[in-house]
C-alpha cells in the first residue's frame, strides 16, 4: 500500500482486503486487464482483439473453468465492497496499441 497523502491511498485490490474507505476508484476495468476475463497460461494471443483470440470461453462455461471465473469475480467483489459510500469505475475504449477493448463481463452483473 502506498500512502499518497493524508486523504488518499493507492493500493491493490488484494492489499485492500479487510479495509474500507468512503470512496473507491477502480481503474482499468477492462477485459484482459482487471480482474481478468480468463487466465490462460498457454496463450500468447490474449492481447489481440477478443474476436481473434483462441482463448474465448464457450458458453456455457465448462466446469474446469468455473473455479477460475469465480476467483476473478471474487477479486472484483472485494474491490467493489471496499467503499462505504460510492465506487467509481473506469475503463478505456482502447488500450494496448489502440486495440478496442470491452468492459468486463462483471459490469453486466453489477448493473442488473
MODELLER restraints for C-alpha pairs under 7 A, 6 or more apart:
rsr = mdl.restraints
at = mdl.atoms
rsr.add(forms.Gaussian(group=physical.xy_distance, feature=features.Distance(at['CA:1:A'], at['CA:10:A']), mean=6.20, stdev=0.5))
rsr.add(forms.Gaussian(group=physical.xy_distance, feature=features.Distance(at['CA:1:A'], at['CA:11:A']), mean=4.65, stdev=0.5))
rsr.add(forms.Gaussian(group=physical.xy_distance, feature=features.Distance(at['CA:1:A'], at['CA:15:A']), mean=6.49, stdev=0.5))
rsr.add(forms.Gaussian(group=physical.xy_distance, feature=features.Distance(at['CA:2:A'], at['CA:9:A']), mean=6.16, stdev=0.5))
rsr.add(forms.Gaussian(group=physical.xy_distance, feature=features.Distance(at['CA:2:A'], at['CA:10:A']), mean=5.39, stdev=0.5))
rsr.add(forms.Gaussian(group=physical.xy_distance, feature=features.Distance(at['CA:2:A'], at['CA:11:A']), mean=6.24, stdev=0.5))
rsr.add(forms.Gaussian(group=physical.xy_distance, feature=features.Distance(at['CA:3:A'], at['CA:9:A']), mean=5.01, stdev=0.5))
rsr.add(forms.Gaussian(group=physical.xy_distance, feature=features.Distance(at['CA:3:A'], at['CA:10:A']), mean=6.58, stdev=0.5))
rsr.add(forms.Gaussian(group=physical.xy_distance, feature=features.Distance(at['CA:4:A'], at['CA:10:A']), mean=6.69, stdev=0.5))
rsr.add(forms.Gaussian(group=physical.xy_distance, feature=features.Distance(at['CA:13:A'], at['CA:75:A']), mean=6.96, stdev=0.5))
rsr.add(forms.Gaussian(group=physical.xy_distance, feature=features.Distance(at['CA:13:A'], at['CA:78:A']), mean=6.76, stdev=0.5))
rsr.add(forms.Gaussian(group=physical.xy_distance, feature=features.Distance(at['CA:13:A'], at['CA:79:A']), mean=5.40, stdev=0.5))
rsr.add(forms.Gaussian(group=physical.xy_distance, feature=features.Distance(at['CA:17:A'], at['CA:78:A']), mean=6.52, stdev=0.5))
rsr.add(forms.Gaussian(group=physical.xy_distance, feature=features.Distance(at['CA:19:A'], at['CA:82:A']), mean=6.38, stdev=0.5))
rsr.add(forms.Gaussian(group=physical.xy_distance, feature=features.Distance(at['CA:20:A'], at['CA:82:A']), mean=4.63, stdev=0.5))
rsr.add(forms.Gaussian(group=physical.xy_distance, feature=features.Distance(at['CA:20:A'], at['CA:83:A']), mean=5.79, stdev=0.5))
rsr.add(forms.Gaussian(group=physical.xy_distance, feature=features.Distance(at['CA:20:A'], at['CA:84:A']), mean=6.56, stdev=0.5))
rsr.add(forms.Gaussian(group=physical.xy_distance, feature=features.Distance(at['CA:21:A'], at['CA:82:A']), mean=6.22, stdev=0.5))
rsr.add(forms.Gaussian(group=physical.xy_distance, feature=features.Distance(at['CA:21:A'], at['CA:83:A']), mean=5.19, stdev=0.5))
rsr.add(forms.Gaussian(group=physical.xy_distance, feature=features.Distance(at['CA:21:A'], at['CA:84:A']), mean=5.87, stdev=0.5))
rsr.add(forms.Gaussian(group=physical.xy_distance, feature=features.Distance(at['CA:22:A'], at['CA:83:A']), mean=5.31, stdev=0.5))
rsr.add(forms.Gaussian(group=physical.xy_distance, feature=features.Distance(at['CA:22:A'], at['CA:84:A']), mean=4.59, stdev=0.5))
rsr.add(forms.Gaussian(group=physical.xy_distance, feature=features.Distance(at['CA:22:A'], at['CA:85:A']), mean=5.01, stdev=0.5))
rsr.add(forms.Gaussian(group=physical.xy_distance, feature=features.Distance(at['CA:22:A'], at['CA:86:A']), mean=6.69, stdev=0.5))
rsr.add(forms.Gaussian(group=physical.xy_distance, feature=features.Distance(at['CA:23:A'], at['CA:83:A']), mean=5.24, stdev=0.5))
rsr.add(forms.Gaussian(group=physical.xy_distance, feature=features.Distance(at['CA:23:A'], at['CA:84:A']), mean=6.68, stdev=0.5))
rsr.add(forms.Gaussian(group=physical.xy_distance, feature=features.Distance(at['CA:23:A'], at['CA:85:A']), mean=5.92, stdev=0.5))
rsr.add(forms.Gaussian(group=physical.xy_distance, feature=features.Distance(at['CA:23:A'], at['CA:86:A']), mean=5.10, stdev=0.5))
rsr.add(forms.Gaussian(group=physical.xy_distance, feature=features.Distance(at['CA:23:A'], at['CA:87:A']), mean=5.86, stdev=0.5))
rsr.add(forms.Gaussian(group=physical.xy_distance, feature=features.Distance(at['CA:24:A'], at['CA:82:A']), mean=6.78, stdev=0.5))
rsr.add(forms.Gaussian(group=physical.xy_distance, feature=features.Distance(at['CA:24:A'], at['CA:83:A']), mean=5.32, stdev=0.5))
rsr.add(forms.Gaussian(group=physical.xy_distance, feature=features.Distance(at['CA:24:A'], at['CA:86:A']), mean=6.61, stdev=0.5))
rsr.add(forms.Gaussian(group=physical.xy_distance, feature=features.Distance(at['CA:24:A'], at['CA:87:A']), mean=4.88, stdev=0.5))
rsr.add(forms.Gaussian(group=physical.xy_distance, feature=features.Distance(at['CA:24:A'], at['CA:88:A']), mean=6.15, stdev=0.5))
rsr.add(forms.Gaussian(group=physical.xy_distance, feature=features.Distance(at['CA:25:A'], at['CA:87:A']), mean=5.94, stdev=0.5))
rsr.add(forms.Gaussian(group=physical.xy_distance, feature=features.Distance(at['CA:25:A'], at['CA:88:A']), mean=4.69, stdev=0.5))
rsr.add(forms.Gaussian(group=physical.xy_distance, feature=features.Distance(at['CA:25:A'], at['CA:89:A']), mean=5.78, stdev=0.5))
rsr.add(forms.Gaussian(group=physical.xy_distance, feature=features.Distance(at['CA:26:A'], at['CA:88:A']), mean=6.10, stdev=0.5))
rsr.add(forms.Gaussian(group=physical.xy_distance, feature=features.Distance(at['CA:26:A'], at['CA:89:A']), mean=4.62, stdev=0.5))
rsr.add(forms.Gaussian(group=physical.xy_distance, feature=features.Distance(at['CA:26:A'], at['CA:90:A']), mean=6.38, stdev=0.5))
rsr.add(forms.Gaussian(group=physical.xy_distance, feature=features.Distance(at['CA:27:A'], at['CA:89:A']), mean=5.79, stdev=0.5))
rsr.add(forms.Gaussian(group=physical.xy_distance, feature=features.Distance(at['CA:27:A'], at['CA:90:A']), mean=4.93, stdev=0.5))
rsr.add(forms.Gaussian(group=physical.xy_distance, feature=features.Distance(at['CA:27:A'], at['CA:91:A']), mean=6.44, stdev=0.5))
rsr.add(forms.Gaussian(group=physical.xy_distance, feature=features.Distance(at['CA:28:A'], at['CA:34:A']), mean=6.24, stdev=0.5))
rsr.add(forms.Gaussian(group=physical.xy_distance, feature=features.Distance(at['CA:28:A'], at['CA:90:A']), mean=5.95, stdev=0.5))
rsr.add(forms.Gaussian(group=physical.xy_distance, feature=features.Distance(at['CA:28:A'], at['CA:91:A']), mean=4.90, stdev=0.5))
rsr.add(forms.Gaussian(group=physical.xy_distance, feature=features.Distance(at['CA:28:A'], at['CA:92:A']), mean=6.77, stdev=0.5))
rsr.add(forms.Gaussian(group=physical.xy_distance, feature=features.Distance(at['CA:29:A'], at['CA:35:A']), mean=6.98, stdev=0.5))
rsr.add(forms.Gaussian(group=physical.xy_distance, feature=features.Distance(at['CA:29:A'], at['CA:89:A']), mean=6.81, stdev=0.5))
rsr.add(forms.Gaussian(group=physical.xy_distance, feature=features.Distance(at['CA:29:A'], at['CA:90:A']), mean=6.03, stdev=0.5))
rsr.add(forms.Gaussian(group=physical.xy_distance, feature=features.Distance(at['CA:29:A'], at['CA:91:A']), mean=5.00, stdev=0.5))
rsr.add(forms.Gaussian(group=physical.xy_distance, feature=features.Distance(at['CA:29:A'], at['CA:103:A']), mean=6.53, stdev=0.5))
rsr.add(forms.Gaussian(group=physical.xy_distance, feature=features.Distance(at['CA:29:A'], at['CA:104:A']), mean=6.41, stdev=0.5))
rsr.add(forms.Gaussian(group=physical.xy_distance, feature=features.Distance(at['CA:30:A'], at['CA:91:A']), mean=5.68, stdev=0.5))
rsr.add(forms.Gaussian(group=physical.xy_distance, feature=features.Distance(at['CA:30:A'], at['CA:101:A']), mean=6.62, stdev=0.5))
rsr.add(forms.Gaussian(group=physical.xy_distance, feature=features.Distance(at['CA:30:A'], at['CA:102:A']), mean=5.99, stdev=0.5))
rsr.add(forms.Gaussian(group=physical.xy_distance, feature=features.Distance(at['CA:30:A'], at['CA:103:A']), mean=4.82, stdev=0.5))
rsr.add(forms.Gaussian(group=physical.xy_distance, feature=features.Distance(at['CA:30:A'], at['CA:104:A']), mean=5.18, stdev=0.5))
rsr.add(forms.Gaussian(group=physical.xy_distance, feature=features.Distance(at['CA:31:A'], at['CA:37:A']), mean=5.25, stdev=0.5))
rsr.add(forms.Gaussian(group=physical.xy_distance, feature=features.Distance(at['CA:31:A'], at['CA:101:A']), mean=6.73, stdev=0.5))
rsr.add(forms.Gaussian(group=physical.xy_distance, feature=features.Distance(at['CA:31:A'], at['CA:102:A']), mean=5.80, stdev=0.5))
rsr.add(forms.Gaussian(group=physical.xy_distance, feature=features.Distance(at['CA:31:A'], at['CA:103:A']), mean=5.80, stdev=0.5))
rsr.add(forms.Gaussian(group=physical.xy_distance, feature=features.Distance(at['CA:31:A'], at['CA:104:A']), mean=4.68, stdev=0.5))
rsr.add(forms.Gaussian(group=physical.xy_distance, feature=features.Distance(at['CA:35:A'], at['CA:72:A']), mean=5.72, stdev=0.5))
rsr.add(forms.Gaussian(group=physical.xy_distance, feature=features.Distance(at['CA:35:A'], at['CA:75:A']), mean=6.64, stdev=0.5))
rsr.add(forms.Gaussian(group=physical.xy_distance, feature=features.Distance(at['CA:35:A'], at['CA:76:A']), mean=6.10, stdev=0.5))
rsr.add(forms.Gaussian(group=physical.xy_distance, feature=features.Distance(at['CA:36:A'], at['CA:72:A']), mean=6.46, stdev=0.5))
rsr.add(forms.Gaussian(group=physical.xy_distance, feature=features.Distance(at['CA:37:A'], at['CA:104:A']), mean=6.65, stdev=0.5))
rsr.add(forms.Gaussian(group=physical.xy_distance, feature=features.Distance(at['CA:38:A'], at['CA:69:A']), mean=6.91, stdev=0.5))
rsr.add(forms.Gaussian(group=physical.xy_distance, feature=features.Distance(at['CA:45:A'], at['CA:53:A']), mean=5.80, stdev=0.5))
rsr.add(forms.Gaussian(group=physical.xy_distance, feature=features.Distance(at['CA:45:A'], at['CA:54:A']), mean=6.92, stdev=0.5))
rsr.add(forms.Gaussian(group=physical.xy_distance, feature=features.Distance(at['CA:46:A'], at['CA:53:A']), mean=5.98, stdev=0.5))
rsr.add(forms.Gaussian(group=physical.xy_distance, feature=features.Distance(at['CA:46:A'], at['CA:55:A']), mean=6.95, stdev=0.5))
rsr.add(forms.Gaussian(group=physical.xy_distance, feature=features.Distance(at['CA:49:A'], at['CA:99:A']), mean=6.46, stdev=0.5))
rsr.add(forms.Gaussian(group=physical.xy_distance, feature=features.Distance(at['CA:49:A'], at['CA:100:A']), mean=6.79, stdev=0.5))
rsr.add(forms.Gaussian(group=physical.xy_distance, feature=features.Distance(at['CA:80:A'], at['CA:87:A']), mean=6.44, stdev=0.5))
rsr.add(forms.Gaussian(group=physical.xy_distance, feature=features.Distance(at['CA:91:A'], at['CA:103:A']), mean=6.78, stdev=0.5))
rsr.add(forms.Gaussian(group=physical.xy_distance, feature=features.Distance(at['CA:93:A'], at['CA:100:A']), mean=6.01, stdev=0.5))
rsr.add(forms.Gaussian(group=physical.xy_distance, feature=features.Distance(at['CA:93:A'], at['CA:101:A']), mean=5.44, stdev=0.5))
rsr.add(forms.Gaussian(group=physical.xy_distance, feature=features.Distance(at['CA:93:A'], at['CA:102:A']), mean=6.97, stdev=0.5))
rsr.add(forms.Gaussian(group=physical.xy_distance, feature=features.Distance(at['CA:94:A'], at['CA:100:A']), mean=4.49, stdev=0.5))
rsr.add(forms.Gaussian(group=physical.xy_distance, feature=features.Distance(at['CA:94:A'], at['CA:101:A']), mean=5.27, stdev=0.5))
rsr.add(forms.Gaussian(group=physical.xy_distance, feature=features.Distance(at['CA:95:A'], at['CA:101:A']), mean=6.68, stdev=0.5))
